[in-house]
Amino acid sequence: MPIQLVCSRKGKAREADAVVDLIAAHRRAISELECLGKRLMHAEEAEAQLIGPRLDAILANETVIRRQAAMAPVADVGELKMKAAYFARLIFLRTKPARGWNVISSP
């Protein structure tokens, strides 16, 4: 894969991360969010106040990683297909009703 330089927010050139690494980092961020979200659901009020800011920070980090993955240059058709499949899966999971919950329609 040829090395491409992209600019960071500060305008400095940096090496572009591979699509695979960014997808892996995004999966780790999603996993952290799920884990902390489950912990928040079962937390008492005092612990929930401590978890809230951490959850916000992790959510912001996930957003940054997702945007980087979306903007990452691809080297070949294989990476393009991998990136497209990953984002298609993300969109599907976000629009699908949560497991265990039933959608109630009014008559």
CNS distance restraints for C-alpha pairs under 8 A (distance, minus, plus):
assign (resid   1 and name CA) (resid  75 and name CA) 5.79 0.50 0.50
assign (resid   2 and name CA) (resid  75 and name CA) 6.99 0.50 0.50
assign (resid   3 and name CA) (resid  15 and name CA) 6.85 0.50 0.50
assign (resid   3 and name CA) (resid  16 and name CA) 7.00 0.50 0.50
assign (resid   4 and name CA) (resid  15 and name CA) 6.15 0.50 0.50
assign (resid   4 and name CA) (resid  16 and name CA) 5.72 0.50 0.50
assign (resid   5 and name CA) (resid  13 and name CA) 5.85 0.50 0.50
assign (resid   5 and name CA) (resid  14 and name CA) 5.44 0.50 0.50
assign (resid   5 and name CA) (resid  15 and name CA) 4.80 0.50 0.50
assign (resid   5 and name CA) (resid  16 and name CA) 5.71 0.50 0.50
assign (resid   6 and name CA) (resid  13 and name CA) 5.49 0.50 0.50
assign (resid   6 and name CA) (resid  14 and name CA) 5.57 0.50 0.50
assign (resid   6 and name CA) (resid  15 and name CA) 6.33 0.50 0.50
assign (resid   6 and name CA) (resid  16 and name CA) 5.94 0.50 0.50
assign (resid   7 and name CA) (resid  11 and name CA) 5.22 0.50 0.50
assign (resid   7 and name CA) (resid  12 and name CA) 5.36 0.50 0.50
assign (resid   7 and name CA) (resid  13 and name CA) 4.48 0.50 0.50
assign (resid   7 and name CA) (resid  14 and name CA) 5.99 0.50 0.50
assign (resid   8 and name CA) (resid  12 and name CA) 5.63 0.50 0.50
assign (resid   8 and name CA) (resid  13 and name CA) 6.42 0.50 0.50
assign (resid   8 and name CA) (resid  14 and name CA) 6.73 0.50 0.50
assign (resid  16 and name CA) (resid  72 and name CA) 7.03 0.50 0.50
assign (resid  16 and name CA) (resid  73 and name CA) 7.46 0.50 0.50
assign (resid  17 and name CA) (resid  21 and name CA) 6.67 0.50 0.50
assign (resid  17 and name CA) (resid  22 and name CA) 6.73 0.50 0.50
assign (resid  17 and name CA) (resid  72 and name CA) 7.16 0.50 0.50
assign (resid  18 and name CA) (resid  22 and name CA) 6.46 0.50 0.50
assign (resid  18 and name CA) (resid  72 and name CA) 7.53 0.50 0.50
assign (resid  18 and name CA) (resid  74 and name CA) 7.85 0.50 0.50
assign (resid  19 and name CA) (resid  23 and name CA) 6.14 0.50 0.50
assign (resid  19 and name CA) (resid  69 and name CA) 6.42 0.50 0.50
assign (resid  19 and name CA) (resid  72 and name CA) 6.42 0.50 0.50
assign (resid  19 and name CA) (resid  73 and name CA) 7.63 0.50 0.50
assign (resid  19 and name CA) (resid  74 and name CA) 6.86 0.50 0.50
assign (resid  19 and name CA) (resid  79 and name CA) 6.76 0.50 0.50
assign (resid  19 and name CA) (resid  83 and name CA) 7.06 0.50 0.50
assign (resid  20 and name CA) (resid  24 and name CA) 6.16 0.50 0.50
assign (resid  20 and name CA) (resid  79 and name CA) 7.85 0.50 0.50
assign (resid  21 and name CA) (resid  25 and name CA) 6.11 0.50 0.50
assign (resid  22 and name CA) (resid  26 and name CA) 6.08 0.50 0.50
assign (resid  22 and name CA) (resid  65 and name CA) 6.83 0.50 0.50
assign (resid  22 and name CA) (resid  66 and name CA) 7.92 0.50 0.50
assign (resid  22 and name CA) (resid  68 and name CA) 7.32 0.50 0.50
assign (resid  22 and name CA) (resid  69 and name CA) 5.43 0.50 0.50
assign (resid  23 and name CA) (resid  27 and name CA) 6.17 0.50 0.50
assign (resid  23 and name CA) (resid  69 and name CA) 6.51 0.50 0.50
assign (resid  23 and name CA) (resid  83 and name CA) 7.95 0.50 0.50
assign (resid  23 and name CA) (resid  86 and name CA) 7.79 0.50 0.50
assign (resid  24 and name CA) (resid  28 and name CA) 6.29 0.50 0.50
assign (resid  25 and name CA) (resid  29 and name CA) 6.24 0.50 0.50
assign (resid  25 and name CA) (resid  65 and name CA) 7.08 0.50 0.50
assign (resid  26 and name CA) (resid  30 and name CA) 6.15 0.50 0.50
assign (resid  26 and name CA) (resid  62 and name CA) 6.30 0.50 0.50
assign (resid  26 and name CA) (resid  65 and name CA) 5.82 0.50 0.50
assign (resid  26 and name CA) (resid  66 and name CA) 6.17 0.50 0.50
assign (resid  26 and name CA) (resid  69 and name CA) 7.98 0.50 0.50
assign (resid  27 and name CA) (resid  31 and name CA) 6.12 0.50 0.50
assign (resid  28 and name CA) (resid  32 and name CA) 6.21 0.50 0.50
assign (resid  29 and name CA) (resid  33 and name CA) 6.22 0.50 0.50
assign (resid  29 and name CA) (resid  58 and name CA) 7.04 0.50 0.50
assign (resid  29 and name CA) (resid  59 and name CA) 7.96 0.50 0.50
assign (resid  29 and name CA) (resid  61 and name CA) 7.36 0.50 0.50
assign (resid  29 and name CA) (resid  62 and name CA) 5.37 0.50 0.50
assign (resid  30 and name CA) (resid  34 and name CA) 6.19 0.50 0.50
assign (resid  30 and name CA) (resid  62 and name CA) 6.80 0.50 0.50
assign (resid  31 and name CA) (resid  35 and name CA) 6.13 0.50 0.50
assign (resid  32 and name CA) (resid  36 and name CA) 6.07 0.50 0.50
assign (resid  32 and name CA) (resid  58 and name CA) 7.41 0.50 0.50
assign (resid  33 and name CA) (resid  37 and name CA) 5.82 0.50 0.50
assign (resid  33 and name CA) (resid  55 and name CA) 6.84 0.50 0.50
assign (resid  33 and name CA) (resid  58 and name CA) 6.55 0.50 0.50
assign (resid  33 and name CA) (resid  59 and name CA) 6.79 0.50 0.50
assign (resid  34 and name CA) (resid  38 and name CA) 6.13 0.50 0.50
assign (resid  35 and name CA) (resid  39 and name CA) 6.31 0.50 0.50
assign (resid  36 and name CA) (resid  40 and name CA) 6.08 0.50 0.50
assign (resid  36 and name CA) (resid  51 and name CA) 7.50 0.50 0.50
assign (resid  36 and name CA) (resid  55 and name CA) 6.65 0.50 0.50
assign (resid  37 and name CA) (resid  41 and name CA) 6.27 0.50 0.50
assign (resid  37 and name CA) (resid  55 and name CA) 7.38 0.50 0.50
assign (resid  38 and name CA) (resid  42 and name CA) 6.67 0.50 0.50
assign (resid  39 and name CA) (resid  43 and name CA) 6.04 0.50 0.50
assign (resid  40 and name CA) (resid  47 and name CA) 7.88 0.50 0.50
assign (resid  40 and name CA) (resid  48 and name CA) 5.68 0.50 0.50
assign (resid  40 and name CA) (resid  51 and name CA) 6.52 0.50 0.50
assign (resid  40 and name CA) (resid  52 and name CA) 7.78 0.50 0.50
assign (resid  43 and name CA) (resid  47 and name CA) 5.75 0.50 0.50
assign (resid  43 and name CA) (resid  48 and name CA) 5.50 0.50 0.50
assign (resid  44 and name CA) (resid  48 and name CA) 5.95 0.50 0.50
assign (resid  45 and name CA) (resid  49 and name CA) 6.31 0.50 0.50
assign (resid  46 and name CA) (resid  50 and name CA) 6.82 0.50 0.50
assign (resid  47 and name CA) (resid  51 and name CA) 6.23 0.50 0.50
assign (resid  48 and name CA) (resid  52 and name CA) 6.02 0.50 0.50
assign (resid  49 and name CA) (resid  53 and name CA) 7.56 0.50 0.50
assign (resid  50 and name CA) (resid  54 and name CA) 7.28 0.50 0.50
assign (resid  51 and name CA) (resid  55 and name CA) 6.05 0.50 0.50
assign (resid  52 and name CA) (resid  56 and name CA) 6.29 0.50 0.50
assign (resid  53 and name CA) (resid  57 and name CA) 6.24 0.50 0.50
assign (resid  54 and name CA) (resid  58 and name CA) 6.18 0.50 0.50
assign (resid  55 and name CA) (resid  59 and name CA) 6.04 0.50 0.50
assign (resid  56 and name CA) (resid  60 and name CA) 6.19 0.50 0.50
assign (resid  57 and name CA) (resid  61 and name CA) 6.22 0.50 0.50
assign (resid  58 and name CA) (resid  62 and name CA) 6.11 0.50 0.50
assign (resid  59 and name CA) (resid  63 and name CA) 6.25 0.50 0.50
assign (resid  60 and name CA) (resid  64 and name CA) 6.36 0.50 0.50
assign (resid  61 and name CA) (resid  65 and name CA) 6.25 0.50 0.50
assign (resid  62 and name CA) (resid  66 and name CA) 6.03 0.50 0.50
assign (resid  63 and name CA) (resid  67 and name CA) 6.17 0.50 0.50
assign (resid  64 and name CA) (resid  68 and name CA) 6.19 0.50 0.50
assign (resid  65 and name CA) (resid  69 and name CA) 6.12 0.50 0.50
assign (resid  66 and name CA) (resid  70 and name CA) 6.16 0.50 0.50
assign (resid  67 and name CA) (resid  71 and name CA) 6.21 0.50 0.50
assign (resid  68 and name CA) (resid  72 and name CA) 5.83 0.50 0.50
assign (resid  70 and name CA) (resid  83 and name CA) 7.91 0.50 0.50
assign (resid  74 and name CA) (resid  79 and name CA) 5.73 0.50 0.50
assign (resid  74 and name CA) (resid  80 and name CA) 5.89 0.50 0.50
assign (resid  75 and name CA) (resid  79 and name CA) 6.56 0.50 0.50
assign (resid  75 and name CA) (resid  80 and name CA) 7.81 0.50 0.50
assign (resid  76 and name CA) (resid  80 and name CA) 6.43 0.50 0.50
assign (resid  77 and name CA) (resid  81 and name CA) 6.13 0.50 0.50
assign (resid  78 and name CA) (resid  82 and name CA) 6.19 0.50 0.50
assign (resid  79 and name CA) (resid  83 and name CA) 6.01 0.50 0.50
assign (resid  80 and name CA) (resid  84 and name CA) 6.11 0.50 0.50
assign (resid  81 and name CA) (resid  85 and name CA) 6.00 0.50 0.50
assign (resid  82 and name CA) (resid  86 and name CA) 6.12 0.50 0.50
assign (resid  83 and name CA) (resid  87 and name CA) 6.29 0.50 0.50
assign (resid  84 and name CA) (resid  88 and name CA) 6.01 0.50 0.50
assign (resid  85 and name CA) (resid  89 and name CA) 6.12 0.50 0.50
assign (resid  86 and name CA) (resid  90 and name CA) 6.29 0.50 0.50
assign (resid  87 and name CA) (resid  91 and name CA) 6.14 0.50 0.50
assign (resid  88 and name CA) (resid  92 and name CA) 6.17 0.50 0.50
assign (resid  89 and name CA) (resid  93 and name CA) 6.11 0.50 0.50
assign (resid  90 and name CA) (resid  94 and name CA) 6.18 0.50 0.50
assign (resid  91 and name CA) (resid  95 and name CA) 6.28 0.50 0.50
assign (resid  92 and name CA) (resid  96 and name CA) 6.02 0.50 0.50
assign (resid  97 and name CA) (resid 101 and name CA) 6.95 0.50 0.50
assign (resid  97 and name CA) (resid 102 and name CA) 7.67 0.50 0.50
assign (resid  97 and name CA) (resid 103 and name CA) 7.33 0.50 0.50
